[in-house]
């Protein structure tokens, strides 16, 4: 799922100092540094302090591994839920605030860490890499604030040179000046083959020293230092966790990670830094004064000025990344799952800003991790659209009031078309000819067969649905071609914001489906994929609104009424799209039906696995798409 929480909003820097580098290895025991933290250099640039005496050694990640093994799977943005974590590899570690001091304020540690999951010896279960799609189910919720990204890769590559499979910003671990540790090996007897991919995550850890003022002495016994997790199953562990949580300010108790028993941070209390206003404020300050810090680069859009001293407020809605609002001026999205190359959310926003498109908030600043290839985007700051309503919630509110939504749907269609036109002007375009169409429809058919094999309720419709793909394939065989371009990639009502005063729509969150490889999210595709996603979102809104409580589908409204509401919205949206660009998506029914069918098939599989009570929602669409009037898709 892309972040509907971005839905509130939503100059060259000096070369980084030479960074020490070593080949990544799974983590293991050792000790760590006594290093100095960052300092601010001249001319508003950020530089890194040199390593302290003794340098950095191998203990940091090994000491953090037990804590991270328990904490990471509980985070909404962790993609590998349901599979055990077998080890970690440190990509980079950088102190944004000094972490080794005693009796001082909390430090701030930035980590890029690869999490290895699945069996080691037999190679089974190796789906934790970016290409394996780990987290596709967690991120693909077709409901309120989730898209139904299916990873259909029938487009063409946007441009060369962007990594699509490696799960980290560098093939080598970089520990710049100010970094805390080199990579080390924790489970050498069970080491994962080096070529096996692993997801890379960005972590921001607050580090409260063992004896901060007012926090009392650190616990003396090992149980009291135990991290949250299996130890909490017994009374001693529960008491230890309670003591640790009590050592944090009350507003941070929920952000507790734990207390390392060994390593350079032994005895310190670690917590999720974005929950701490002081730490979150530091990130904005780094972006306000761009520069480099070890492998990290902080950049600001030309001409952008960022106000100092804005109060940070982390957003608490579940999402596949983390977001912080500063005052009512900016929103910072911190990407959690990191891959090499520019994130589409930044790339598209930059391109649209160059065209003057006002439907998407322009980038104000961003930060990235340097590597031997393209830098990896770590975070994006954009204007916060405070006077806007989330499109999903607005639709549900209108349904609850019995108010008409067709005018809003028409305007949303216009906004979508304007964005598509701007993307075609600012980024590469291509054409999908017969070979690409054949590949596209074959992939759709394979997904249908796999879903029908898992969900018996889909099987009676399989033949008719395959006909939708066959109709499109026949057009391709006849020589028909379609334009392809950059699109949103995960468009639904939760990715649209409506101005509460002027009714103007904006689109946000162009990251695409986070579970898909970066190159796949940057592929050129027909705009109809976005359109199909929004049409399916109208169906979901109608079903949820019929439930009366905005919490799930139900029967509070007569069965025909929500379907009619969705039908009118779909027709209005397509009409608005046509009015803005001169092309009505309903004029190519075979293309639209194939893409909408592919979406609905994905939804059936998702709901059957995760929310069986919701299965009637996509099955209703399946019946419509498979029926005699299926070609009348609006």
C-alpha positions as CSV (number, residue, x, y, z in Angstrom):
1,X,0.0,0.0,0.0
2,X,1.2,3.4,-0.8
3,X,0.7,6.0,1.8
4,X,-2.6,7.7,2.0
5,X,-1.1,9.4,5.0
6,X,0.8,11.6,2.6
7,X,-2.7,12.7,1.8
8,X,-2.2,15.6,4.0
9,X,-0.2,17.6,2.0
10,X,1.7,15.6,0.6
11,X,21.3,22.9,-5.4
12,X,24.2,20.6,-5.8
13,X,25.7,19.6,-2.5
14,X,29.4,19.2,-1.7
15,X,30.9,15.7,-2.2
16,X,30.6,13.6,0.8
17,X,33.6,12.9,2.9
18,X,35.5,9.8,2.1
19,X,33.7,6.9,3.7
20,X,35.2,3.7,5.0
21,X,33.8,0.7,3.2
22,X,33.7,-3.0,3.7
23,X,31.8,-5.8,2.1
24,X,28.5,-6.5,3.9
25,X,28.3,-9.5,6.1
26,X,25.5,-10.8,8.4
27,X,25.8,-9.2,11.8
28,X,27.6,-10.6,14.8
29,X,29.1,-9.9,18.2
30,X,31.8,-7.2,18.7
31,X,32.3,-3.8,20.3
32,X,31.7,-0.4,19.0
33,X,33.0,3.2,18.8
34,X,33.3,6.1,21.1
35,X,32.8,8.4,18.2
36,X,32.1,12.1,17.8
37,X,28.8,13.1,16.3
38,X,28.0,15.4,13.5
39,X,28.7,19.1,13.5
40,X,27.6,22.0,11.3
41,X,30.2,23.4,8.9
42,X,30.5,26.7,7.2
43,X,28.0,28.3,4.8
44,X,25.2,26.3,6.3
45,X,26.5,23.0,5.1
46,X,26.4,19.8,7.1
47,X,29.7,17.9,7.5
48,X,30.6,14.9,9.5
49,X,32.9,14.8,12.4
50,X,36.0,12.6,12.1
51,X,36.0,9.3,13.9
52,X,37.1,9.4,17.5
53,X,40.1,7.7,18.8
54,X,39.7,4.0,18.5
55,X,37.6,4.3,15.4
56,X,34.6,2.2,14.6
57,X,34.6,-1.6,15.2
58,X,32.2,-4.5,14.8
59,X,29.8,-4.5,17.7
60,X,26.9,-2.2,16.9
61,X,24.6,-4.3,14.7
62,X,25.3,-7.5,16.6
63,X,24.1,-5.9,19.8
64,X,21.0,-4.4,18.1
65,X,20.0,-7.7,16.3
66,X,18.0,-9.2,19.2
67,X,16.1,-6.0,19.6
68,X,15.4,-5.5,15.9
69,X,14.4,-9.1,15.5
70,X,11.5,-8.5,17.9
71,X,10.7,-4.9,17.0
72,X,10.7,-4.8,13.2
73,X,7.9,-7.4,12.6
74,X,5.6,-5.2,14.7
75,X,6.0,-2.2,12.5
76,X,3.3,-1.7,9.9
77,X,5.9,-0.8,7.2
78,X,7.9,-4.0,7.7
79,X,7.4,-6.1,4.5
80,X,8.5,-9.5,5.7
81,X,5.7,-10.3,8.2
82,X,5.1,-14.0,8.9
83,X,8.7,-15.1,8.1
84,X,11.5,-15.4,10.7
85,X,14.3,-12.9,10.6
86,X,17.6,-14.9,10.4
87,X,20.1,-12.0,10.5
88,X,21.0,-8.5,9.4
89,X,23.6,-6.8,7.3
90,X,24.6,-3.2,8.0
91,X,24.7,-1.0,5.0
92,X,25.4,2.2,6.8
93,X,25.3,3.8,10.3
94,X,25.5,7.5,10.8
95,X,25.1,9.6,14.0
96,X,22.9,12.6,13.3
97,X,23.3,13.5,17.0
98,X,26.1,12.0,19.2
99,X,25.0,8.6,20.6
100,X,28.0,7.6,22.8
101,X,27.9,10.4,25.4
102,X,26.9,9.8,28.9
103,X,24.6,11.9,31.1
104,X,23.4,14.0,28.1
105,X,20.4,14.4,25.8
106,X,19.3,11.6,23.5
107,X,21.4,10.8,20.5
108,X,20.0,10.1,17.0
109,X,21.3,7.2,15.0
110,X,20.5,6.6,11.3
111,X,20.8,3.1,10.0
112,X,20.3,1.3,6.7
113,X,20.0,-2.4,7.5
114,X,19.2,-5.4,5.3
115,X,17.0,-8.0,7.0
116,X,17.6,-11.6,5.9
117,X,14.6,-13.9,6.2
118,X,13.9,-17.5,5.4
119,X,15.9,-20.7,5.7
120,X,19.6,-20.5,5.1
121,X,20.9,-24.0,4.1
122,X,18.2,-25.2,1.7
123,X,17.4,-21.9,0.1
124,X,13.7,-22.3,0.6
125,X,11.5,-19.3,1.4
126,X,13.7,-16.9,-0.4
127,X,11.0,-14.4,-1.1
128,X,12.3,-11.7,1.2
129,X,14.0,-9.8,-1.6
130,X,12.6,-6.8,-3.4
131,X,11.8,-8.9,-6.4
132,X,10.2,-11.6,-4.3
133,X,7.4,-9.3,-3.4
134,X,7.5,-9.8,0.3
135,X,5.0,-7.5,1.8
136,X,2.8,-7.4,-1.2
137,X,-0.1,-8.6,0.8
138,X,0.6,-6.2,3.6
139,X,0.9,-3.3,1.3
140,X,-1.8,-4.2,-1.2
141,X,-5.0,-3.7,0.9
142,X,-7.7,-2.8,-1.6
143,X,-9.8,-1.1,1.1
144,X,-10.0,2.3,2.5
145,X,-6.6,3.7,2.1
146,X,-4.9,1.0,0.0
147,X,-4.3,0.4,-3.6
148,X,-4.5,-2.8,-5.4
149,X,-1.2,-2.7,-7.1
150,X,-0.7,-6.0,-8.9
151,X,2.8,-5.5,-10.3
152,X,1.6,-6.0,-13.8
153,X,4.8,-5.5,-15.7
154,X,3.6,-5.1,-19.2
155,X,5.0,-1.7,-19.8
156,X,8.5,-0.7,-21.0
157,X,11.4,0.5,-18.9
158,X,11.3,4.2,-18.2
159,X,15.1,4.5,-18.6
160,X,18.2,2.5,-18.1
161,X,20.5,2.5,-15.2
162,X,18.1,2.2,-12.3
163,X,18.5,-0.8,-10.0
164,X,15.5,-3.1,-9.8
165,X,16.5,-5.9,-7.6
166,X,19.1,-5.1,-5.1
167,X,17.6,-4.2,-1.8
168,X,20.0,-1.5,-0.6
169,X,21.6,1.7,-1.8
170,X,25.0,0.3,-2.1
171,X,26.7,-3.0,-3.0
172,X,29.2,-2.3,-0.3
173,X,28.5,-1.2,3.3
174,X,29.4,2.4,3.8
175,X,30.2,3.7,7.2
176,X,31.0,7.4,6.7
177,X,32.8,9.6,9.2
178,X,30.5,9.8,12.2
179,X,29.2,6.3,11.6
180,X,29.1,3.9,14.5
181,X,30.2,0.5,13.2
182,X,31.5,-1.6,10.3
183,X,29.5,-4.6,9.2
184,X,30.1,-7.8,11.2
185,X,28.9,-11.4,11.2
186,X,26.4,-12.7,13.8
187,X,25.4,-16.1,12.6
188,X,28.4,-17.2,10.6
189,X,27.5,-20.9,10.9
190,X,24.2,-20.1,9.0
191,X,25.4,-17.4,6.7
192,X,23.1,-16.6,3.8
193,X,24.6,-16.8,0.3
194,X,25.9,-13.4,-0.6
195,X,23.9,-13.3,-3.9
196,X,20.5,-13.8,-2.1
197,X,18.6,-10.5,-1.9
198,X,17.3,-9.0,1.3
199,X,15.1,-6.1,2.0
200,X,16.8,-2.9,3.1
201,X,15.2,-0.7,5.8
202,X,15.8,2.8,7.0
203,X,15.8,3.1,10.8
204,X,16.0,6.2,12.9
205,X,16.8,5.3,16.5
206,X,16.7,7.7,19.5
207,X,19.5,6.8,21.9
208,X,18.9,7.7,25.6
209,X,22.1,7.4,27.5
210,X,22.3,4.9,30.5
211,X,22.2,7.7,33.1
212,X,20.3,10.7,31.5
213,X,19.2,13.3,33.9
214,X,16.0,12.2,35.6
215,X,16.0,8.7,34.2
216,X,17.7,7.0,37.1
217,X,20.5,4.4,36.8
218,X,20.3,1.6,34.2
219,X,19.1,-1.8,35.5
220,X,21.9,-3.9,37.0
221,X,20.6,-7.3,36.1
222,X,20.4,-8.9,32.6
223,X,16.7,-9.5,32.8
224,X,16.1,-5.8,33.4
225,X,18.0,-5.0,30.2
226,X,16.1,-7.5,28.2
227,X,14.5,-6.1,25.0
228,X,10.8,-6.5,24.4
229,X,9.9,-9.8,22.8
230,X,10.0,-13.4,23.9
231,X,11.4,-12.4,27.3
232,X,8.2,-10.5,28.0
233,X,6.5,-13.9,28.2
234,X,7.5,-14.3,31.8
235,X,7.0,-12.0,34.7
236,X,10.6,-10.8,34.9
237,X,10.6,-9.8,31.3
238,X,7.3,-7.9,31.6
239,X,8.6,-6.0,34.6
240,X,11.8,-5.2,32.7
241,X,9.9,-3.8,29.8
242,X,7.7,-1.8,32.1
243,X,10.8,-0.3,33.8
244,X,12.3,0.6,30.5
245,X,9.1,2.2,29.2
246,X,9.0,4.2,32.5
247,X,12.5,5.5,31.8
248,X,11.2,7.3,28.7
249,X,9.1,10.4,28.8
250,X,5.4,9.3,28.8
251,X,4.9,10.6,25.3
252,X,7.6,8.2,24.0
253,X,6.7,5.1,26.0
254,X,4.9,3.6,23.0
255,X,8.1,4.1,20.9
256,X,10.3,1.8,23.0
257,X,12.6,-0.5,21.2
258,X,14.7,-1.8,24.1
259,X,18.1,-1.7,25.8
260,X,21.1,-3.3,24.2
261,X,23.0,-5.5,26.7
262,X,26.3,-5.3,24.9
263,X,28.1,-3.3,22.2
264,X,28.8,0.4,21.9
265,X,25.3,1.4,23.1
266,X,25.2,-1.1,26.0
267,X,22.7,0.2,28.7
268,X,21.3,2.9,26.5
269,X,17.6,3.0,25.9
270,X,16.5,2.9,22.2
271,X,13.3,4.2,20.8
272,X,11.7,5.1,17.5
273,X,13.2,8.6,16.9
274,X,10.4,10.0,14.7
275,X,8.1,9.9,17.8
276,X,10.4,12.4,19.5
277,X,9.7,16.0,18.5
278,X,13.3,17.0,19.2
279,X,14.6,14.3,16.8
280,X,12.0,14.9,14.2
281,X,12.8,18.6,14.3
282,X,16.5,17.8,13.6
283,X,15.5,16.1,10.3
284,X,13.8,19.3,9.2
285,X,16.8,21.3,10.2
286,X,19.1,19.1,8.1
287,X,16.8,19.7,5.1
288,X,16.7,23.4,5.8
289,X,20.5,23.6,5.7
290,X,21.4,21.1,2.9
291,X,24.7,19.3,2.8
292,X,26.3,15.9,3.4
293,X,26.9,13.7,6.5
294,X,28.8,10.5,5.8
295,X,26.8,8.7,3.1
296,X,23.7,10.9,3.6
297,X,23.0,13.8,1.4
298,X,20.4,16.5,2.2
299,X,19.1,18.5,-0.7
300,X,16.7,21.4,-1.2
301,X,14.8,22.4,-4.3
302,X,16.2,25.5,-6.0
303,X,14.6,28.6,-4.6
304,X,12.9,26.8,-1.7
305,X,13.1,28.4,1.7
306,X,12.1,26.3,4.8
307,X,10.9,28.0,7.9
308,X,12.8,27.1,11.1
309,X,11.3,26.0,14.3
310,X,8.2,24.4,13.0
311,X,6.6,22.0,15.5
312,X,6.7,18.3,14.3
313,X,3.7,16.0,14.5
314,X,4.1,12.3,13.5
315,X,1.2,10.8,11.7
316,X,-0.2,7.7,13.4
317,X,-2.2,6.2,10.6
318,X,-1.0,2.8,9.5
319,X,1.1,3.1,6.3
320,X,4.0,1.5,4.5
321,X,6.3,4.5,5.3
322,X,6.4,7.1,8.1
323,X,5.3,10.7,7.9
324,X,5.8,13.8,10.0
325,X,3.9,17.0,9.6
326,X,5.7,20.3,10.5
327,X,3.3,23.0,11.7
328,X,0.8,23.2,8.9
329,X,3.5,23.9,6.3
330,X,5.2,20.7,5.3
331,X,4.9,16.9,5.4
332,X,8.0,14.7,5.4
333,X,7.6,11.1,4.1
334,X,10.4,8.9,5.4
335,X,10.7,5.9,3.1
336,X,11.2,2.7,5.1
337,X,11.9,0.1,2.4
338,X,14.9,1.3,0.5
339,X,16.1,0.4,-3.0
340,X,18.9,2.0,-5.2
341,X,17.7,4.8,-7.5
342,X,15.4,7.8,-7.3
343,X,12.0,7.0,-5.7
344,X,9.1,7.6,-8.2
345,X,7.5,9.8,-5.6
346,X,10.4,12.3,-5.9
347,X,11.1,11.8,-9.6
348,X,7.5,12.4,-10.7
349,X,7.0,15.4,-8.4
350,X,10.2,17.0,-9.7
351,X,9.1,16.4,-13.3
352,X,5.6,17.8,-12.7
353,X,7.0,20.8,-10.9
354,X,9.0,21.6,-14.0
355,X,5.9,21.6,-16.1
356,X,4.1,23.9,-13.7
357,X,1.4,21.3,-12.9
358,X,-0.4,22.4,-9.8
359,X,-2.2,19.2,-9.2
360,X,0.7,17.6,-7.3
361,X,2.6,19.2,-4.4
362,X,6.1,20.1,-5.6
363,X,9.2,18.8,-3.7
364,X,10.6,21.2,-1.2
365,X,13.6,19.1,0.0
366,X,14.7,15.5,0.1
367,X,17.5,13.3,1.4
368,X,19.3,10.3,0.0
369,X,22.0,7.8,0.6
370,X,25.0,7.8,-1.7
371,X,26.3,4.6,-3.2
372,X,28.4,3.3,-6.0
373,X,25.3,3.5,-8.3
374,X,22.4,5.9,-8.3
375,X,21.7,7.5,-4.8
376,X,18.7,5.9,-3.0
377,X,15.9,8.3,-2.0
378,X,15.4,8.2,1.8
379,X,12.8,11.0,2.5
380,X,10.8,13.6,0.7
381,X,9.5,17.0,2.1
382,X,6.5,18.6,0.4
383,X,4.0,21.3,1.1
384,X,1.3,20.1,3.5
385,X,-2.2,20.7,2.2
386,X,-3.9,21.3,5.4
387,X,-7.2,22.6,4.0
388,X,-8.0,19.4,2.2
389,X,-10.1,16.3,2.8
390,X,-8.9,12.8,2.0
391,X,-10.9,11.6,-1.1
392,X,-11.8,8.2,0.5
393,X,-13.1,9.8,3.7
394,X,-14.9,12.5,1.7
395,X,-16.6,9.9,-0.5
396,X,-17.8,7.9,2.6
397,X,-19.0,11.1,4.3
398,X,-21.1,11.9,1.2
399,X,-22.5,8.4,1.1
400,X,-23.4,8.6,4.8
401,X,-25.3,11.9,4.1
402,X,-26.9,10.6,1.0
403,X,-25.3,13.5,-0.9
404,X,-24.4,13.3,-4.6
405,X,-20.7,12.6,-5.4
406,X,-20.9,12.7,-9.2
407,X,-19.7,16.3,-9.5
408,X,-16.7,15.5,-7.3
409,X,-16.0,12.4,-9.4
410,X,-16.2,14.4,-12.6
411,X,-13.7,16.9,-11.2
412,X,-11.5,14.1,-10.0
413,X,-11.5,12.7,-13.6
414,X,-10.4,16.1,-14.9
415,X,-7.5,16.2,-12.4
416,X,-6.4,12.7,-13.3
417,X,-6.3,13.6,-17.0
418,X,-4.4,16.8,-16.3
419,X,-1.7,14.9,-14.4
420,X,-1.4,12.3,-17.1
421,X,-1.0,15.0,-19.8
422,X,1.7,16.7,-17.7
423,X,3.5,13.4,-17.2
424,X,3.5,12.7,-20.9
425,X,5.0,16.1,-21.5
426,X,7.7,15.8,-18.9
427,X,8.8,12.2,-18.9
428,X,9.5,9.5,-21.6
429,X,6.7,7.9,-23.5
430,X,6.5,4.8,-25.7
431,X,4.1,2.6,-27.6
432,X,2.8,-0.9,-26.6
433,X,2.7,-2.9,-29.8
434,X,1.7,-6.5,-30.4
435,X,4.6,-8.1,-28.5
436,X,4.0,-6.0,-25.4
437,X,0.2,-6.6,-25.6
438,X,0.8,-10.4,-25.9
439,X,3.1,-10.3,-22.9
440,X,0.6,-8.2,-20.9
441,X,-2.4,-10.4,-21.5
442,X,-0.4,-13.6,-20.9
443,X,0.6,-12.2,-17.5
444,X,-3.0,-11.3,-16.7
445,X,-4.2,-14.8,-17.6
446,X,-1.5,-16.4,-15.3
447,X,-2.7,-14.2,-12.4
448,X,-6.3,-15.3,-13.1
449,X,-5.4,-19.0,-13.1
450,X,-3.4,-18.6,-9.9
451,X,-6.2,-16.7,-8.1
452,X,-8.8,-19.2,-9.3
453,X,-6.7,-22.0,-8.0
454,X,-6.7,-20.4,-4.5
455,X,-10.2,-19.1,-4.4
456,X,-13.0,-21.5,-5.5
457,X,-15.6,-18.7,-5.7
458,X,-13.7,-17.3,-8.7
459,X,-13.6,-20.5,-10.7
460,X,-17.1,-20.3,-12.3
461,X,-16.1,-17.0,-13.9
462,X,-12.6,-18.0,-15.1
463,X,-13.6,-18.7,-18.7
464,X,-15.6,-15.5,-19.2
465,X,-12.8,-13.4,-17.6
466,X,-10.2,-15.0,-19.7
467,X,-12.3,-13.7,-22.6
468,X,-11.6,-10.2,-21.6
469,X,-7.9,-10.8,-22.0
470,X,-8.4,-12.7,-25.2
471,X,-10.3,-9.7,-26.7
472,X,-7.4,-7.4,-25.9
473,X,-4.9,-9.9,-27.2
474,X,-6.8,-10.1,-30.5
475,X,-6.6,-6.4,-31.0
476,X,-2.9,-6.6,-30.4
477,X,-2.6,-9.4,-32.9
478,X,-4.4,-7.2,-35.5
479,X,-1.7,-4.6,-35.1
480,X,-3.4,-2.3,-32.6
481,X,-1.0,-0.3,-30.4
482,X,-1.5,1.9,-27.3
483,X,0.6,4.7,-25.9
484,X,2.5,4.1,-22.7
485,X,3.9,6.6,-20.3
486,X,4.6,7.2,-16.6
487,X,1.5,6.9,-14.5
488,X,0.6,7.1,-10.8
489,X,0.7,3.3,-10.5
490,X,-1.4,3.0,-7.3
491,X,-4.3,5.4,-7.9
492,X,-7.4,5.3,-5.7
493,X,-9.6,7.6,-3.6
494,X,-7.1,7.6,-0.7
495,X,-4.4,9.1,-3.0
496,X,-6.6,12.2,-3.9
497,X,-7.1,15.3,-1.8
498,X,-10.1,17.6,-2.2
499,X,-9.9,21.3,-1.1
500,X,-12.5,21.9,1.5
501,X,-13.1,25.5,0.2
502,X,-12.7,25.3,-3.5
503,X,-13.3,21.6,-4.2
504,X,-10.1,21.4,-6.2
505,X,-8.5,17.9,-6.4
506,X,-4.8,17.2,-5.9
507,X,-3.1,13.8,-6.4
508,X,-0.4,12.6,-4.0
509,X,1.9,9.6,-3.3
510,X,3.4,8.7,-6.6
511,X,5.6,6.0,-5.0
512,X,3.7,3.2,-6.7
513,X,3.3,-0.2,-5.0
514,X,6.1,-0.4,-2.5
515,X,6.2,-4.2,-2.7
516,X,7.2,-4.0,-6.4
517,X,10.8,-3.5,-7.6
518,X,11.7,0.1,-8.3
519,X,12.2,-0.5,-12.0
520,X,8.8,-2.0,-12.3
521,X,7.2,1.1,-10.6
522,X,9.0,3.3,-13.2
523,X,7.8,1.4,-16.2
524,X,5.8,3.1,-18.9
525,X,2.2,1.8,-18.9
526,X,-1.2,2.8,-20.4
527,X,-3.0,5.4,-18.4
528,X,-5.9,3.0,-18.2
529,X,-4.2,1.2,-15.3
530,X,-4.7,4.3,-13.1
531,X,-8.2,4.8,-14.4
532,X,-9.1,1.1,-13.6
533,X,-7.7,1.6,-10.1
534,X,-10.0,4.6,-9.4
535,X,-13.0,2.8,-10.9
536,X,-12.4,-0.1,-8.5
537,X,-12.1,2.4,-5.6
538,X,-15.6,3.7,-6.3
539,X,-16.9,0.2,-5.9
540,X,-15.1,-0.2,-2.6
541,X,-16.4,3.1,-1.3
542,X,-19.9,2.1,-2.2
543,X,-19.6,-1.2,-0.4
544,X,-18.0,0.3,2.7
545,X,-20.5,3.2,2.8
546,X,-23.4,0.7,2.5
547,X,-22.1,-0.8,5.8
548,X,-23.1,2.5,7.6
549,X,-20.0,2.6,9.9
550,X,-17.2,3.1,7.4
551,X,-15.6,0.0,8.7
552,X,-16.5,-2.7,6.2
553,X,-19.1,-3.8,3.7
554,X,-22.6,-4.4,5.0
555,X,-26.3,-4.3,4.2
556,X,-27.5,-1.1,5.8
557,X,-28.4,0.2,2.4
558,X,-30.6,-1.5,-0.1
559,X,-28.4,-3.7,-2.4
560,X,-29.1,-1.8,-5.6
561,X,-28.3,1.6,-4.2
562,X,-24.6,1.3,-3.6
563,X,-24.1,-0.2,-7.0
564,X,-26.0,2.6,-8.6
565,X,-23.9,5.2,-6.7
566,X,-20.7,3.5,-7.9
567,X,-22.0,3.3,-11.5
568,X,-22.8,7.1,-11.5
569,X,-19.4,7.9,-10.1
570,X,-17.6,5.8,-12.6
571,X,-19.5,7.4,-15.5
572,X,-18.8,10.9,-14.1
573,X,-15.1,10.2,-13.6
574,X,-14.7,8.9,-17.1
575,X,-16.6,11.9,-18.5
576,X,-14.5,14.3,-16.5
577,X,-11.3,12.6,-17.8
578,X,-12.6,12.9,-21.4
579,X,-13.4,16.6,-20.9
580,X,-9.8,17.4,-19.8
581,X,-7.9,15.4,-22.4
582,X,-10.3,14.7,-25.3
583,X,-10.1,10.9,-24.8
584,X,-12.9,9.0,-23.1
585,X,-11.4,5.7,-21.6
586,X,-14.8,4.0,-22.3
587,X,-14.1,4.4,-26.0
588,X,-11.6,1.5,-25.7
589,X,-13.7,-1.0,-23.8
590,X,-11.4,-4.0,-24.4
591,X,-8.4,-2.2,-22.8
592,X,-10.4,-0.9,-19.8
593,X,-12.2,-4.2,-19.2
594,X,-8.9,-6.1,-19.2
595,X,-7.3,-3.8,-16.7
596,X,-10.3,-3.6,-14.4
597,X,-10.7,-7.4,-14.5
598,X,-7.0,-7.8,-13.6
599,X,-7.6,-5.5,-10.6
600,X,-10.7,-7.3,-9.5
601,X,-9.0,-10.7,-9.7
602,X,-6.2,-9.4,-7.4
603,X,-8.8,-8.1,-5.0
604,X,-10.5,-11.5,-4.8
605,X,-7.3,-13.2,-3.9
606,X,-6.4,-10.5,-1.3
607,X,-9.8,-10.5,0.4
608,X,-10.0,-14.3,0.4
609,X,-6.7,-14.5,2.3
610,X,-7.0,-11.5,4.6
611,X,-10.7,-10.3,4.9
612,X,-13.1,-13.1,3.9
613,X,-16.0,-10.9,4.9
614,X,-15.0,-8.4,2.2
615,X,-14.9,-11.1,-0.6
616,X,-18.4,-10.1,-1.9
617,X,-17.0,-6.7,-2.9
618,X,-14.7,-7.8,-5.7
619,X,-16.9,-10.8,-6.5
620,X,-19.7,-8.4,-7.4
621,X,-17.3,-6.7,-9.9
622,X,-16.2,-10.1,-11.2
623,X,-19.9,-11.0,-11.9
624,X,-20.4,-7.7,-13.7
625,X,-17.2,-8.0,-15.7
626,X,-17.9,-11.6,-16.7
627,X,-21.6,-11.0,-17.6
628,X,-23.2,-10.2,-20.9
629,X,-23.0,-6.4,-20.3
630,X,-19.4,-6.6,-19.2
631,X,-18.1,-4.5,-22.0
632,X,-20.1,-1.5,-20.8
633,X,-17.5,-0.9,-18.1
634,X,-18.8,2.4,-16.8
